[in-house]
């Protein structure tokens, strides 16, 4: 088992099977050593976290939703590279929160995914990020995050 997966196990996190696309796209693509991972929504084996943050979903639950997205990103990374120790650096996360009209804590929500990358990869998990509040996300999920990763 990789060092990264050992760290995740210590946190009580096991990676699921990666989600299949729900449209006309692929889960990830390569450009040289850069792995571009399609947006991963806040879904897990229970059905995930859906709804509008600040209306149906609390900020704390939304942070959990962002972490779910991060877990799904890690599952896609593992599918792409085989061993997560081959990930050299997380370059960028783009995060989207289905936000209510008076909800402005978008960056705090997305820390759920960002913090997970640092916990998994250490300093190599520190990344650039965009944090965006949006009107709607696919299938009413609360959060979606995509990634660009450098891998060996």
HELIX and SHEET records of a PDB file:
HELIX    1   1 UNK A    3  UNK A   10  1                                   8    
HELIX    2   2 UNK A   59  UNK A   81  1                                  23    
HELIX    3   3 UNK A   84  UNK A   86  5                                   3    
HELIX    4   4 UNK A  106  UNK A  121  1                                  16    
HELIX    5   5 UNK A  122  UNK A  125  5                                   4    
HELIX    6   6 UNK A  138  UNK A  140  5                                   3    
SHEET    1   A 5 UNK A  28  UNK A  31  0                                        
SHEET    2   A 5 UNK A  34  UNK A  41 -1                                        
SHEET    3   A 5 UNK A 143  UNK A 151 -1                                        
SHEET    4   A 5 UNK A  87  UNK A  98 -1                                        
SHEET    5   A 5 UNK A 128  UNK A 134  1                                        
END                                                                             
